[in-house]
């Protein structure tokens, strides 16, 4: 009796294994796989766990019909050689993911939904290399973000800023003059990436002092020790807003034109004109 029941169960499993997959079964598998437990899916489709795993890999992952992607699939679409890089992004909070019910060898696979992947690419498109990415919808997102606001390496940004080497760009980044983000991977634990919009903002309000007009205090002391002259002031011609008189201002060489004009009006034209034909601005700092 027990042998007869066992044979019937084997026959039923064999029939389910040979039963072709319908469109309804594939659609249900694509909607529920990774969301429900493997046991619940097997019970609904009347198939074995191994058949569910094989069908999910052959019918869903290759056709990209599933509602999630594994770390290996995301790495392949992004043009990355190792899937551990994707897991590292998840650990840093750049890409949201969770454990699935499927196994990738001895380990349980990570799964990432399409919405989370698109959100990650919108926020950090510089994580991917367009030259290595496959032709996919994700590559289109990265291309759109690049066309909207391109990003450059330090060597590429040096020419746009007017510098000769990328070392100067890195010094600007460490001084927080130029906003940048570090792209993970590669030599020296990552590469600095500068967006085009940040370069435009840097050039609009350039924080660099005018080297031809300004000398640091240490260089001043060194030049004085060597018997060389040091520039302490520059002459500016400013038009007074109240009286309309043109005033000659002797100012600190570190100050720019608009700063000299603002300080002149704050000191000498605050309510009434109390200036002569010549004034001084910021010479105590220069001395």
TISEMI-524492 format. One record per residue (C-alpha): residue number from 1; chain; z, y, x negated. Coordinates in pm, 1 decimal, m for minus. Each point is the difference from the previous one (the first is absolute). Example, Ala and Ser with C-alpha at 12.3 -4.5 7.8 and 13.67 -1.06 7.14 Angstrom:
# residues 2
(pt 1,"A",(780.0,m450.0,m1230.0)),
(pt 2,"A",(m66.0,344.0,m137.0)),
***
This chain:
# residues 287
(pt 1,"A",(0.0,0.0,0.0)),
(pt 2,"A",(92.7,241.0,m278.6)),
(pt 3,"A",(m319.5,m87.5,m183.0)),
(pt 4,"A",(m206.7,73.8,311.5)),
(pt 5,"A",(159.2,348.1,42.3)),
(pt 6,"A",(m50.5,79.1,m366.7)),
(pt 7,"A",(m366.4,m94.1,24.3)),
(pt 8,"A",(m42.8,225.5,304.4)),
(pt 9,"A",(157.6,296.3,m185.7)),
(pt 10,"A",(m227.9,m58.0,m298.0)),
(pt 11,"A",(m303.3,m18.9,227.6)),
(pt 12,"A",(103.0,323.0,173.1)),
(pt 13,"A",(49.0,180.2,m333.4)),
(pt 14,"A",(m334.2,m127.9,m123.0)),
(pt 15,"A",(m171.0,126.0,316.1)),
(pt 16,"A",(163.1,342.4,m39.4)),
(pt 17,"A",(m107.1,15.6,m364.9)),
(pt 18,"A",(m361.9,m76.9,94.0)),
(pt 19,"A",(0.1,233.7,300.8)),
(pt 20,"A",(m222.5,301.1,m75.0)),
(pt 21,"A",(148.6,347.0,m4.1)),
(pt 22,"A",(m103.1,212.7,295.3)),
(pt 23,"A",(m30.1,377.3,m1.0)),
(pt 24,"A",(314.6,26.1,210.3)),
(pt 25,"A",(195.7,m208.2,m253.5)),
(pt 26,"A",(m121.5,212.8,m291.2)),
(pt 27,"A",(81.9,320.7,187.0)),
(pt 28,"A",(348.9,m122.9,82.2)),
(pt 29,"A",(52.8,m107.7,m360.4)),
(pt 30,"A",(m111.5,340.9,m127.6)),
(pt 31,"A",(237.1,182.7,234.0)),
(pt 32,"A",(308.0,m217.8,m43.2)),
(pt 33,"A",(m23.3,m139.3,m352.7)),
(pt 34,"A",(265.6,169.1,m210.1)),
(pt 35,"A",(167.6,142.5,310.6)),
(pt 36,"A",(126.0,m321.3,164.7)),
(pt 37,"A",(154.0,m298.9,m165.9)),
(pt 38,"A",(m231.3,m273.6,m120.1)),
(pt 39,"A",(167.2,m247.0,234.4)),
(pt 40,"A",(m72.0,216.5,305.7)),
(pt 41,"A",(m366.6,35.3,m95.0)),
(pt 42,"A",(m33.2,m375.0,m54.8)),
(pt 43,"A",(154.6,m72.5,337.0)),
(pt 44,"A",(m232.8,241.1,179.8)),
(pt 45,"A",(m320.4,m117.2,m172.0)),
(pt 46,"A",(103.8,m366.5,m11.1)),
(pt 47,"A",(m78.0,m28.2,m370.2)),
(pt 48,"A",(186.8,m96.0,m313.5)),
(pt 49,"A",(152.9,259.0,m237.5)),
(pt 50,"A",(m244.6,m97.2,m272.7)),
(pt 51,"A",(m294.3,55.2,236.9)),
(pt 52,"A",(133.7,346.4,88.0)),
(pt 53,"A",(31.7,95.2,m367.5)),
(pt 54,"A",(m346.6,m126.2,m87.3)),
(pt 55,"A",(m158.2,174.0,299.4)),
(pt 56,"A",(178.6,327.0,m74.3)),
(pt 57,"A",(m139.8,m3.6,m353.0)),
(pt 58,"A",(m353.2,m111.8,83.4)),
(pt 59,"A",(m60.7,172.1,330.8)),
(pt 60,"A",(212.6,313.1,m23.8)),
(pt 61,"A",(52.7,113.3,m357.3)),
(pt 62,"A",(m357.0,m36.8,m120.6)),
(pt 63,"A",(m138.1,172.6,307.3)),
(pt 64,"A",(280.2,258.5,m5.6)),
(pt 65,"A",(75.1,m59.9,368.1)),
(pt 66,"A",(373.4,m38.9,m41.8)),
(pt 67,"A",(239.5,282.5,72.1)),
(pt 68,"A",(155.8,m28.2,m345.4)),
(pt 69,"A",(m100.6,m44.6,m363.6)),
(pt 70,"A",(176.5,m188.4,m272.8)),
(pt 71,"A",(82.5,157.9,m335.9)),
(pt 72,"A",(m280.7,m194.4,m166.3)),
(pt 73,"A",(m254.6,123.7,255.1)),
(pt 74,"A",(115.3,361.5,m37.2)),
(pt 75,"A",(m25.7,m29.8,m378.2)),
(pt 76,"A",(m353.5,m140.2,27.3)),
(pt 77,"A",(m112.3,277.3,235.6)),
(pt 78,"A",(157.5,267.5,m220.1)),
(pt 79,"A",(m157.6,m138.9,m317.4)),
(pt 80,"A",(333.8,m95.5,m156.1)),
(pt 81,"A",(26.0,m313.4,m209.6)),
(pt 82,"A",(360.4,m96.5,82.7)),
(pt 83,"A",(162.3,m22.2,343.3)),
(pt 84,"A",(338.8,81.9,m153.0)),
(pt 85,"A",(m117.4,359.8,m27.3)),
(pt 86,"A",(m20.9,19.1,379.6)),
(pt 87,"A",(350.1,m145.6,30.0)),
(pt 88,"A",(118.3,261.5,m249.9)),
(pt 89,"A",(m143.3,275.6,219.7)),
(pt 90,"A",(193.0,m145.4,291.7)),
(pt 91,"A",(324.5,m3.4,m200.3)),
(pt 92,"A",(m48.1,367.6,m87.1)),
(pt 93,"A",(m50.2,86.9,365.3)),
(pt 94,"A",(m369.6,92.1,m25.6)),
(pt 95,"A",(m125.7,m285.0,218.8)),
(pt 96,"A",(192.4,m155.4,289.4)),
(pt 97,"A",(m8.3,m379.6,24.8)),
(pt 98,"A",(207.9,m301.0,95.2)),
(pt 99,"A",(22.7,m374.1,m46.0)),
(pt 100,"A",(m232.6,m214.8,210.2)),
(pt 101,"A",(36.1,m358.5,121.8)),
(pt 102,"A",(m285.2,m123.8,m219.8)),
(pt 103,"A",(43.0,m126.4,m351.5)),
(pt 104,"A",(m196.3,93.9,m311.7)),
(pt 105,"A",(71.0,m300.7,m220.1)),
(pt 106,"A",(375.8,m53.8,m38.4)),
(pt 107,"A",(82.9,353.1,122.7)),
(pt 108,"A",(m16.7,169.2,338.0)),
(pt 109,"A",(m284.4,251.2,13.0)),
(pt 110,"A",(41.4,371.2,61.3)),
(pt 111,"A",(m197.1,149.7,288.0)),
(pt 112,"A",(m118.6,359.6,44.4)),
(pt 113,"A",(m140.0,140.9,320.2)),
(pt 114,"A",(m318.2,204.9,6.6)),
(pt 115,"A",(181.7,311.5,122.9)),
(pt 116,"A",(244.4,m7.8,m291.0)),
(pt 117,"A",(m282.8,m46.8,m249.3)),
(pt 118,"A",(m193.5,294.7,143.7)),
(pt 119,"A",(314.0,216.0,m6.0)),
(pt 120,"A",(55.3,m87.6,m365.1)),
(pt 121,"A",(m360.5,86.3,m91.9)),
(pt 122,"A",(18.0,331.6,185.2)),
(pt 123,"A",(316.4,103.0,m182.7)),
(pt 124,"A",(m76.9,m145.9,m345.3)),
(pt 125,"A",(m374.5,m60.2,m36.2)),
(pt 126,"A",(25.0,29.4,m378.6)),
(pt 127,"A",(160.3,m345.8,m14.0)),
(pt 128,"A",(m346.6,m156.8,28.2)),
(pt 129,"A",(m305.3,20.5,m221.3)),
(pt 130,"A",(m316.1,67.3,199.0)),
(pt 131,"A",(m217.3,m171.3,m259.6)),
(pt 132,"A",(189.6,m327.9,36.3)),
(pt 133,"A",(54.2,m4.1,376.1)),
(pt 134,"A",(m210.9,m224.4,221.6)),
(pt 135,"A",(m218.9,136.3,277.2)),
(pt 136,"A",(250.5,17.2,280.6)),
(pt 137,"A",(148.4,242.9,247.5)),
(pt 138,"A",(286.9,62.3,m242.1)),
(pt 139,"A",(m245.9,120.3,m263.5)),
(pt 140,"A",(m140.0,246.8,252.3)),
(pt 141,"A",(348.0,147.0,50.9)),
(pt 142,"A",(49.2,49.2,m373.6)),
(pt 143,"A",(m346.1,156.9,m31.2)),
(pt 144,"A",(77.8,244.2,281.5)),
(pt 145,"A",(324.9,103.4,m164.1)),
(pt 146,"A",(m174.5,45.2,m334.5)),
(pt 147,"A",(m270.4,218.2,154.3)),
(pt 148,"A",(269.4,203.7,174.0)),
(pt 149,"A",(222.5,55.6,m306.9)),
(pt 150,"A",(m114.3,m172.3,m324.7)),
(pt 151,"A",(248.2,m108.3,m265.3)),
(pt 152,"A",(m42.5,11.8,m375.9)),
(pt 153,"A",(164.8,m143.4,m307.9)),
(pt 154,"A",(155.9,225.2,m263.7)),
(pt 155,"A",(m313.6,m13.9,m214.6)),
(pt 156,"A",(m219.0,98.0,295.2)),
(pt 157,"A",(237.9,274.3,117.0)),
(pt 158,"A",(12.5,156.3,m346.5)),
(pt 159,"A",(m359.8,120.5,29.1)),
(pt 160,"A",(61.0,144.7,346.9)),
(pt 161,"A",(306.1,194.2,m116.0)),
(pt 162,"A",(m163.1,119.7,m321.4)),
(pt 163,"A",(193.3,m213.2,m249.4)),
(pt 164,"A",(m129.0,m198.9,m294.3)),
(pt 165,"A",(219.7,m311.0,23.0)),
(pt 166,"A",(189.5,m198.3,259.1)),
(pt 167,"A",(326.2,46.0,m195.0)),
(pt 168,"A",(16.8,360.8,118.0)),
(pt 169,"A",(m46.7,m117.1,360.6)),
(pt 170,"A",(291.3,m240.5,m39.8)),
(pt 171,"A",(215.8,282.6,m136.4)),
(pt 172,"A",(m82.9,205.1,309.7)),
(pt 173,"A",(100.6,m297.3,216.9)),
(pt 174,"A",(334.2,m44.9,m179.3)),
(pt 175,"A",(68.6,373.4,33.1)),
(pt 176,"A",(m73.4,m36.5,375.4)),
(pt 177,"A",(m276.5,257.6,m14.8)),
(pt 178,"A",(m259.9,m247.5,123.2)),
(pt 179,"A",(88.1,m245.4,282.7)),
(pt 180,"A",(m104.6,m358.0,m73.3)),
(pt 181,"A",(79.8,m359.7,94.9)),
(pt 182,"A",(8.9,m302.3,m225.4)),
(pt 183,"A",(m244.7,m276.7,81.1)),
(pt 184,"A",(161.9,m341.5,m64.6)),
(pt 185,"A",(m142.9,m251.3,m241.4)),
(pt 186,"A",(m213.1,42.0,m307.1)),
(pt 187,"A",(116.1,86.0,m351.6)),
(pt 188,"A",(323.1,190.2,m58.8)),
(pt 189,"A",(140.7,m93.8,341.3)),
(pt 190,"A",(m236.7,199.4,215.4)),
(pt 191,"A",(m237.6,294.3,m3.2)),
(pt 192,"A",(50.8,352.0,128.6)),
(pt 193,"A",(m225.2,100.4,291.6)),
(pt 194,"A",(m63.7,365.1,95.0)),
(pt 195,"A",(m155.3,95.7,335.1)),
(pt 196,"A",(m264.3,271.6,14.5)),
(pt 197,"A",(204.0,206.1,245.1)),
(pt 198,"A",(291.8,7.4,m246.5)),
(pt 199,"A",(m233.4,121.0,m276.3)),
(pt 200,"A",(m121.5,284.7,223.1)),
(pt 201,"A",(359.6,99.9,77.1)),
(pt 202,"A",(83.6,m5.4,m371.4)),
(pt 203,"A",(m293.2,226.0,m86.0)),
(pt 204,"A",(76.3,236.4,289.0)),
(pt 205,"A",(355.5,65.4,m127.9)),
(pt 206,"A",(m33.1,m76.7,m368.9)),
(pt 207,"A",(353.3,m24.2,m148.2)),
(pt 208,"A",(m122.1,m8.2,m360.1)),
(pt 209,"A",(95.0,304.4,m209.5)),
(pt 210,"A",(m279.2,194.6,m167.6)),
(pt 211,"A",(13.7,m133.3,m353.4)),
(pt 212,"A",(m200.8,290.2,m140.3)),
(pt 213,"A",(256.6,248.7,127.3)),
(pt 214,"A",(326.7,m191.6,0.4)),
(pt 215,"A",(190.1,m157.0,m289.6)),
(pt 216,"A",(315.6,m206.0,52.7)),
(pt 217,"A",(332.0,118.7,m141.1)),
(pt 218,"A",(6.0,m271.9,m266.5)),
(pt 219,"A",(m345.9,97.5,m121.4)),
(pt 220,"A",(101.3,364.3,3.7)),
(pt 221,"A",(294.1,m73.2,m228.4)),
(pt 222,"A",(m221.2,m208.3,m229.6)),
(pt 223,"A",(m262.2,274.6,m21.5)),
(pt 224,"A",(264.9,261.1,m72.8)),
(pt 225,"A",(143.0,m216.9,m278.7)),
(pt 226,"A",(m345.2,m23.6,m153.7)),
(pt 227,"A",(m44.9,374.9,23.7)),
(pt 228,"A",(m266.6,m16.5,270.5)),
(pt 229,"A",(m18.3,243.9,292.5)),
(pt 230,"A",(101.8,m104.5,349.9)),
(pt 231,"A",(m135.3,149.0,322.1)),
(pt 232,"A",(282.4,119.7,223.3)),
(pt 233,"A",(m180.7,196.3,269.4)),
(pt 234,"A",(m334.4,62.2,168.0)),
(pt 235,"A",(m127.2,316.0,169.7)),
(pt 236,"A",(m110.2,m7.7,363.1)),
(pt 237,"A",(m143.0,272.0,221.2)),
(pt 238,"A",(137.4,m11.4,357.2)),
(pt 239,"A",(m71.4,226.6,296.9)),
(pt 240,"A",(310.2,112.8,189.8)),
(pt 241,"A",(m11.2,m73.9,371.5)),
(pt 242,"A",(203.0,306.3,105.1)),
(pt 243,"A",(m127.6,287.1,m210.9)),
(pt 244,"A",(m333.9,m146.2,m110.3)),
(pt 245,"A",(67.8,82.2,m366.5)),
(pt 246,"A",(m126.1,m232.2,m270.0)),
(pt 247,"A",(291.7,m121.0,m213.2)),
(pt 248,"A",(m11.0,m167.1,m341.2)),
(pt 249,"A",(245.4,m291.1,m13.7)),
(pt 250,"A",(125.5,m166.8,m316.6)),
(pt 251,"A",(88.3,m356.7,107.2)),
(pt 252,"A",(102.8,m337.6,m133.1)),
(pt 253,"A",(m312.0,m192.7,m115.3)),
(pt 254,"A",(123.0,m304.1,189.5)),
(pt 255,"A",(m44.1,179.1,333.5)),
(pt 256,"A",(m331.9,m10.8,181.4)),
(pt 257,"A",(m169.5,292.9,168.6)),
(pt 258,"A",(127.1,m58.4,353.5)),
(pt 259,"A",(353.0,m60.4,m132.6)),
(pt 260,"A",(m7.8,329.9,m190.5)),
(pt 261,"A",(m117.6,180.1,311.6)),
(pt 262,"A",(266.9,m158.1,221.8)),
(pt 263,"A",(283.1,79.9,m241.5)),
(pt 264,"A",(m125.5,356.7,m42.9)),
(pt 265,"A",(6.4,63.6,375.7)),
(pt 266,"A",(339.9,m167.0,38.6)),
(pt 267,"A",(159.7,210.8,m274.5)),
(pt 268,"A",(m178.3,336.8,11.9)),
(pt 269,"A",(m140.9,37.2,353.5)),
(pt 270,"A",(282.4,m138.0,212.4)),
(pt 271,"A",(7.2,265.1,272.6)),
(pt 272,"A",(m103.7,289.7,m226.5)),
(pt 273,"A",(m183.6,49.5,m327.1)),
(pt 274,"A",(234.6,19.0,m298.9)),
(pt 275,"A",(m251.2,m72.3,m274.9)),
(pt 276,"A",(m175.9,209.5,m258.5)),
(pt 277,"A",(m340.6,m48.4,m153.1)),
(pt 278,"A",(134.0,m285.7,m212.3)),
(pt 279,"A",(242.1,m278.1,99.9)),
(pt 280,"A",(137.5,m322.7,m142.9)),
(pt 281,"A",(33.3,m337.9,175.3)),
(pt 282,"A",(167.9,m316.7,m131.4)),
(pt 283,"A",(33.5,108.7,m364.8)),
(pt 284,"A",(357.1,m134.0,m27.4)),
(pt 285,"A",(m129.7,m352.5,51.3)),
(pt 286,"A",(m268.5,52.8,m264.0)),
(pt 287,"A",(253.1,121.9,m254.4)),
***
